[in-house]
Amino acid sequence: MLIGDVARRSGVSARMLRHYDSLGLVRPSGRTGAGYREYTNEDIRLIFHVESLRSLGLSLRDVRRALDDPGFTPAELVDDLIRQTRKRIAGEMELLTRLRRIGAAEPDDWENVLQVVALLQALGSESAGKRQRAALSAVDEVPVPVEALVDAALSETDPNVAGALRWALAQSGDSGLVLLAEGLGSPEAEVRKRAVQSVAEIPHGAATDVLRAALANSDMVVSRYAALALGARRVADAVPALIEMVVGEANDADAADALSVLATDPALADQIATRLIDRLAHGTAESSGRRRLTEALADIPGSTAARALVDLSQDDDRAVALTATSILKLRNAESPP
């Protein structure tokens, strides 16, 4: 069979067939009287073998080794091809993400495209200073897709850069909340923590809803950050979690402050005091925990808290009694005559 017929039937161009011949990879077994290449069925079978191996990503050199070396074992080469393919796919996905983010910024001209590209590169810089400047400029100078800001915030380890990124996300409204909520379910604890910290700084009702849901998160760090943020927003749902933080000495001072903020609402003050009293009476055996609960009553206004402190000043636990007595003295000193 002549080279033109082989090219038509195999789908391999005549030029490539000549290249295979020059490399000694697939040489036609014969020549016509006029000197043209003539391929046998065995030659054609070998061509299909070459094409099959090339379709896996093998170089022509590796194809030749596979065909010529009887002791050739493909396992190592296939593993290497898998690694190369994964690396190539990762690179393509990174490019796709970058292009999608540039498109989301809706640039008006190529100058805007270059500005967005420069900012995205700065967000991924090894320099913390460059990352921080990029985060701060992402709000006013160049519109950066919120997806890029969320990814940067969830991966940032430098506290100063992280703060700038959270600020930028807060300025962008609630458009990043869906992605941040997904971050709360990450298998990585640090990502979950960064996600709830970012949500906590977004001052919108939708962010409050995400924080409410985060109270039930199995990660205690997430649920505690959510409780503190909700306390600052005067959301009563956070009260039980805040009391448990006081008992467990987990950001207990911050939790007590959040309870005092909530207690500025007269409708909540007695409820909070009652919960603290119940926890003192029934739920906490350790002296240190009871003392912290007593201290938390200090900034809760109203008669319920006041009566509880009087009772606690006679408590069998001396540390609790002394704490309550001291609080009562301060409250009496601050009360108008």
Secondary structure, DSSP 4 states (H G I P E B T S, - for coil): -BHHHHHHHH---HHHHHHHHHHTSS--SEE-TT--EE--HHHHHHHHHHHHHHHTT--HHHHHHHHH-TT--HHHHHHHHHHHHHHHHHHHHHHHHHHHHHHHT--SSHHHHHHHHHHHHHHT-S-HHHHHHHHHHHHHTS---HHHHHHHHHH---HHHHHHHHHHHHHTTTTTHHHHHHHTT-SSHHHHHHHHHHHHT--SHHHHHHHHHHTT-SSHHHHHHHHHHHHHTT-GGGHHHHHHHHHHTSSHHHHHHHHHHHTTSHHHHHHHHHHHHHIIIII--SHHHHHHHHHHGGG--SHHHHHHHHHHTT-SSHHHHHHHHHHHHHHHHHS--
